[in-house]
């Protein structure tokens, strides 16, 4: 679905009292005229000028939340909604809980669209490292991600666990249990009772 929000035609007015020194010169005007108010909420983890990153996911609605972006915080437009500019000078609005400080390590197991290339490189480096498991290194990559496949590495033999051998023979010693007339037969143990109950349930289906 196309992005229905035109982020370049929003009403603009001066907001910040000064422009932080780390904002690139060609973005000074965009930073100084981005819509928003001063951030005064005590629980807000960001302040004006902080570099942030918003990870994008393909199932999101608008364009920037699909592709993700890096940029700077300018002000606030709601209780927990921040606004700012991207590194391309576009204006954005996001809940501050969806933003992260820029420069965080790439999460190998995240499904975001913005870090796909970095994840592929990290996974290749992980699988090709000297200490990687042979089985993992032998698995092929599809788009940079390991996929399940039969391993061509032969498995070594293992010592069989001790138990009955082929030459073992079962013999009857002649011992026999006789129950006296009128006496109740001995009650089977718990394992036997449960096995009998399973048999009855199976037959009744």
DOTIBA-232889 format. One record per residue: x negated, y negated, z negated of N, C-alpha, C, O, CB in turn. Coordinates in steps of 0.05 Angstrom, whole numbers, plus 5000, padded with zeros to 4 digits. Each point is the difference from the previous one (the first is absolute). Last residue first. Glycine has a CB too. Layout:
REM residues N
XYZXYZXYZXYZXYZ...
REM end
This chain:
REM residues 205
523159384575500249785020501350115025500449855019495649924962501550764940502649884999500449785021502349915003497850204949491650365035502050185011502749885001501750075017495650314967495549144976499550045029502250175013500949945022494250014970504949934914500849755014499750025030501649905016497149844944498450984985502949985001500949755014502050015016498250244941490549875031501150205019503049985002501250015022495050304967499449164947499549905027501250195021501149925020494749854964504550504926501949785005499649895028502049935014498149964937493850765019502650125005502149795006501850045018497050344953492749335004499950125026502650135008500949985023494250104970504049564920500149795020499950115029501449905017496449794950501250914960502749895001500249785021502149995014498450124937491050265034501750195013502949905002501350025021495850354962496549124970499450005029501850195015500949945022494449954967505350084916501149765013499550005030501849935015497549824943501351214995498749754993501149775017501650045018494250214968510450604988497749935017498849734992501449834988500750435050502750444894500649765016497649925017497849994990505349854974499651195002498449764994500749765018500450045024495950264959511350434996497549995015498549754993501249794993500950465045504350244891500249805022497349995015497950024988505449704985500751174978498349774995500349805024500150095023496750184948507250615027501549804983498449754994501149814991501250574989492050465045502849985006501449804981499550014975500550465043489549415004501850174985502949965008500849785008496050214954494649875103501849844983501950194986501350175013498449425017490050495017502650124997501649844979499149954978499150515034492549465056501549894978502850125000501449995020495949574983492650815034502849935007501449904975499750114978500350245058489649975013501449884978502849925008500449895022495349954958497350525078501950194988501549894977501850144989495350225026496549205046498750154979501850204987499150154982498049465010501949935111501850034977498750174979499050225006505149725023491249395049500650274992501849994976499949824983495850365035499449195067501850004978500950284994500950145018500749394993489150025037502350185003501749994974498949984978498550335053494249125030501550034975502550185005501449965020497049594964495150125083499750284990501550054974500050224989495649805033504149115022501450195017499950294989501850165004497149555035500549504890498650065024501550215016501950134990493749764988507049314944500350285009498550045027500349835018504250214958491649164972502750105000500150295008497950145000503949405009491749464988500250284991503050084998501749844993494050114982501049325098500550014971500350294992501050175015501249374985491750155085502850064992500250024970498250084986502550165057492449125011500150264985502850064992501349844987494050084997502449515105500249974972500250274987501050205011501349354994494049935094501350224986500149944970498349864989500250475046501648865038498250204989501650224985502349964992494149705004507049735090500050014971498250234990500050225012504649574987495049595096500750264987499749984970498449864989500050385052504348975029497850074983500750274986502050014986496749505007507149975065498350205014497750094983498450175008502949625035509149824933497249964998498550225014500750234998500049534958509449795063498650244991497049955000498949885018504750415000503148894965499250185022498550244988499049994978500649625055505749354943499650284992499350175025501249975021502149974941493849025030502450165004499450294992497750085000504049615037494149234946499650295002502750145002501949934987493950034986502249055066501150134976499650305002500650115021502749514973494449745076498449934977500950144974498749974980500449605042505050585064500349724994498549914976500749814987503750215033495350914981502049915020500549714993501449944980500750535026489750324973501349754994502049935022499450035024496549814952500151164983499849795020501549754992501650004981498250355053494950384902502649945009499949775021498649814995503350344961490550204995500650155024502849935011500750085022496450294961499349264936498549905022500850145026499749895022496649994947507550414949501049745008498649895025501249885017499950034935495850905011502750045012501249735009501249995021499450414949491149624985499750115027502850025013500349955024495550304964502349014937500550285001499950105029500949855018501950124940491449185011502850075006500350305002498150145007502549435018491349854958501150184980502850085005501350124983495849674986497849615090498550254996501350194980499850255004496149505007510349595048498049964980498650274994501250215003501449404976505050215081497350055011497849964980497750035006504049835037507749984939499850285010497350075010499250235001505549745010497249144958500450194978499650295009498850164986504449524993496549615084497650004983500250204977498150134992501249395020508250375043497850125015497550024984498650204999503349625043505349724921500550295000497950145016499150224992505849705004494949145002499350114974500450304999498450144988502949434991501249975099497150004997499250124973498050154998501749445032509550314988498850205018497050014996498950224999504849705034501149424920500450264988498850225018498850194990505449654988495749265053498150044978500350284987498050124993502149394999506050255076497350035011498050054978498250175003503149535036507750114936499850265013497150055010498950214997506049775016499949274936497450124992499450265014498350164991502149624965507849705055497949815003497250114995498049905009505349754977505450825006499149975027497649825003498550025019506250044995498250604900500449735011498849995028498150145007501849664947501050944976500950025027500349735013501549985020500850434968490950054930502249825006500950035030498350085016500049604948494250764989502550155001502449825005502350094998495750254972492849355019499950205020502750145005500550105022494849974966502348914980501150254988500250215022501449965020501349774946490449395022502150135016500950264987498450164992499649635050498149354901499250235016502350125015502349994991494150104975503948865013500250254985499150235017500249995025503649824949496949225051497450134994500150254984498050104991500249455011509449684989498550085023497350124992498849914981503549745047506650394911497749825005498450115024499550245002500349644948510550335050497650094986497849795004499949875021501450624984510549615003497449885008497850124983500450074976501849515039507350574974499150145024497349905010498950105019505949954993499849584911499450284994499150155024498750224997504649764967499949115040497250024991499250294993497650065000502649474984506950205092500050044972497150044990498550145013506250074989496649225088500050274989500450004970499249814986497750345051502049245063501450004974500050294991500750185015502249424996491249735067501250254990501449954973499349814986497250465038498749215072501149984974501350264992501350135017499449384990490550305061502950044998501049994971498550054982501350245060490849644992501549764997503050034999501549805000494849985022496450894983500649895026501649744998500749885020499250574999497850094905497449915011500349885028498149885011499650474962510849574965498350225007497349895011499749765002504350535009502849224915499250025029498350255003498550084982501749415024508050294919497249945006499650015030501850015015496750164940508950004952499649945028497149925004498649924982506249935023501850764919497949815007499949955030501050165015496350004945510050214958499349995029497849795004500449774994504350395019500650054906497750185003499050025029498650185007503050084954505149095013499150094974497550175002498149964985506650034998496349375098502150154984498850094974497649944994504750205048492649445027502649925010502250144986502350005009495649925036490849774943502150194995502649895012500449755001497450414957491249715072501949924979502150214996499650245007499749285005492250615038500349715000501949914977499249834984500150165065493750904981502449914987500149695000497949874995502250554976494850225104499649864975502849914989501849945016493649904999501051035053500349715000499649884973498650124983504649935054498450915032498349884980500449705001500449895021496250494982510150515028498549755005498149954977500350104978503549715049503950955026498349924978498549755007500049925023499650554963507250055066497250005008498249944976497650075001503749785044508250174943499350255015497050015005498850214997505749795024499349244938500150224981499550275013499550204987503649544985497349485081497749994983500050224979497850094992502049425016507850425053497450065013497650004981498550195001503449605040508050474922498949785017497250065008498750194990504349484987501851034974501849865018498649805018500150025024503450044941492350914995500949744991501549855021500050075024496249914945499250895039502850004994501149744990502449974996497150504995491149715029501650015024503049994995501549915018494850345003496249284917501050275004502050005023501549815002497750314949492149234997502350045017500750295004498350175000500649415023495949754898499850245017502650035016502249954989494750274978498148894992502650144999499850245019499649965024503049614965490349724954500550185022502750134995500750074978494450015029498848964960501750234994500250175025499449915023503249844943491949354981500250175023501550264993499550124980496249695038505649184936499050274996500250165026502150005013499349994938501949105035497350035010498950284997497950065011501449474980508250144942499649895027497150035008498149934985505649745007499451064940500349705000499349905028499150155017499649824934504751034995498549855020500449704996501949914987498550475046504150334917497250084999498249845019497650035001503950424987507949324953499050035027497050075000498549864988505049815029502350124906499450285006498950045028499250225007504449914961499449004996497750104985499250295006497750084995503749614969502949535102500950244985497650124984498050055012505750045022496149155029500049944971500950254984499949984975501149555036495650065093500550254985499849944970497849924991500450365048504949035043497850074983500750254984502350034991496149495007506750385094499749844976497650104984498950215005506049684994498350145114499750134974499749804977499749765005498250635018500249705092502249964982499650154974499150235000503949715039488949675022501650244997502249954979499549884980496650425033496449115018502849945007501850244998502349995009496049665021492150344950501049764987502949955006501449864985494149955017499750925039500150044971501449764987501650044982494250235020502749685090502050214995500250044970502250044990496850185054494349204984502649885005502250204994502049944987496149765048492950594959500649804979502849895004501549984981493749915016499550775057502550074987500849804979502050054986497050435023492849485042502150005020502750084989502049985013494650125021495449914911500849735008502349995019501749834999493650034994503650944934498649905025501149745009502449934996496850545017500749834884501850025022498649895025498949784999505150164970492150064943499550245015502050035023499850185016498450034944501949064974497749985018499750255018498849975021499049744944511949924999497650144990497850005020500450015025502550284947504548945023499650255015497450134989497949884999504449935043505349514908497450015014499850275014501550194994496449504972510250074994498749744995497350005014499049785007503450174949506150645081497850004980498749724998499949855019499350634991508649575049500450144974497649974982500249874979502950455044502249215072497650044984500750124973501949924987495949705036508350635059499549764985497650044983499550234992505449645009502050625082497549984986499849734986501049795009496950515025509650475015499449724992497549994982499750164982505249735020495850895071501149934975499449714993498049895008501550594977498150115094501849775002501349934974502149875000498750265047493250634970498549765009501749755001499049785004498150525022505850624952498449894979498549755008498949864982500650605000509650105044498049855014498449854979500849804989502050155053503450984957499249764985497849865015497950125005503450094951502750645069502149795003499249744986501549805001501950565003491550555043499949824977502049775005499849865020495450264970506550845057498349775002500249834974502050014986498549995064500651094957501749765000498249755000498249994984505550264992
REM end
